[in-house]
């Protein structure tokens, strides 16, 4: 088991996307499910499903590609790490990558995208970025 479940999940998704895999398996954690919900809402992944085998949960993620087979994910980076937390104020969350990218932010209102955090005027810990 890894110490940083978010970094492990991000790396698995990034590697599967680069290898043009249809789906990948992740370790289960509530925070990972929340991050995947943001990815799904912004159409970086098709869908995900939580599976329970013999009392051990995992997450199956279906990756998204366009009609020509190009991955929807160009870059997926972990920002805040266990050794160095990165916090952003709501004023810093307006745009990312000229509106093409999304910052996933852990706020007091849950794990949401930077656009929703800016609208709700809340800041928080920047978990990862995707575009």
C-alpha positions in Angstrom: 0.0 0.0 0.0 1.2 3.4 -0.8 1.5 6.4 1.5 0.1 8.9 -1.0 -3.1 7.2 -2.5 -3.8 10.3 -4.6 -0.4 10.3 -6.3 -0.7 6.6 -6.9 -4.1 7.0 -8.5 -3.0 9.9 -10.7 0.1 8.0 -11.8 -2.0 4.9 -12.7 -4.4 7.0 -14.8 -1.6 8.9 -16.5 0.2 5.7 -17.4 -2.9 4.0 -18.7 -3.8 7.0 -20.8 -0.3 7.2 -22.3 -0.5 3.5 -23.2 -4.0 4.0 -24.7 -5.6 1.5 -22.3 -9.4 1.4 -22.1 -9.5 1.1 -18.3 -7.4 0.9 -15.2 -7.7 -0.2 -11.6 -7.1 2.0 -8.6 -7.0 1.5 -4.8 -10.2 2.6 -3.1 -10.4 5.8 -1.1 -13.2 8.3 -0.7 -11.0 11.2 -1.8 -10.1 9.3 -5.0 -13.8 8.8 -5.7 -14.3 12.5 -5.2 -11.5 13.4 -7.6 -12.8 11.0 -10.2 -16.2 12.6 -9.9 -14.6 16.0 -10.9 -12.8 14.3 -13.8 -16.0 12.7 -15.0 -17.9 15.9 -14.8 -15.3 17.6 -17.0 -15.2 14.6 -19.4 -11.6 13.6 -18.8 -12.8 10.0 -18.0 -15.9 8.2 -19.3 -17.0 6.5 -16.0 -15.8 4.8 -12.9 -17.2 1.9 -10.8 -16.4 0.8 -7.2 -15.9 -2.9 -7.0 -15.9 -5.1 -3.9 -14.2 -8.4 -4.1 -13.7 -10.5 -0.9 -14.1 -7.4 1.2 -11.4 -5.5 -0.6 -12.6 -2.5 -2.6 -11.1 -1.1 -5.8 -12.1 1.4 -8.5 -12.3 0.6 -12.2 -11.9 3.7 -14.3 -12.8 3.9 -18.0 -10.6 6.4 -19.8 -12.0 8.8 -22.4 -10.6 9.2 -26.0 -11.8 11.2 -29.0 -12.9 9.7 -32.3 -9.3 9.5 -33.6 -8.0 7.8 -30.4 -6.3 10.8 -28.8 -6.6 10.7 -25.0 -8.7 13.4 -23.3 -6.0 13.8 -20.7 -2.9 15.7 -22.0 -1.3 16.3 -18.6 -2.2 15.1 -15.0 0.0 16.4 -12.2 -0.2 16.1 -8.4 0.2 19.6 -6.9 -0.1 19.3 -3.1 1.9 16.5 -1.6 2.1 15.0 2.0 5.5 16.7 2.5 4.4 20.1 1.0 0.8 21.2 1.1 -0.2 23.8 -1.4 -3.2 26.0 -0.6 -4.9 28.5 -2.9 -7.2 31.4 -2.1 -10.5 31.7 -4.1 -9.0 34.7 -6.0 -6.2 32.4 -7.3 -8.6 29.8 -8.7 -10.3 31.8 -11.5 -8.7 30.2 -14.6 -6.2 27.4 -15.3 -4.4 26.8 -18.6 -6.6 29.6 -20.3 -9.8 27.7 -19.4 -8.7 24.4 -20.9 -7.5 22.8 -17.6 -9.0 22.1 -14.3 -7.6 22.3 -10.8 -9.1 19.9 -8.3 -9.4 21.6 -5.0 -10.3 20.2 -1.6 -12.4 22.8 0.2 -14.7 23.0 3.2 -17.6 22.3 0.7 -16.0 19.1 -0.6 -13.7 18.2 -3.5 -14.6 20.5 -6.4 -13.1 22.1 -9.5 -11.5 25.5 -9.4 -14.4 27.0 -11.3 -16.9 25.9 -8.7 -14.6 27.0 -5.9 -14.3 30.4 -7.5 -18.1 30.7 -7.9 -18.6 29.7 -4.3 -15.8 32.0 -3.1 -13.9 29.3 -1.2 -10.2 28.4 -1.3 -8.6 25.2 -0.3 -5.8 22.7 -0.9 -5.0 22.2 -4.6 -4.8 18.5 -5.0 -4.0 18.0 -8.7 -4.3 19.6 -12.1 -5.6 18.1 -15.3 -5.9 19.3 -18.9 
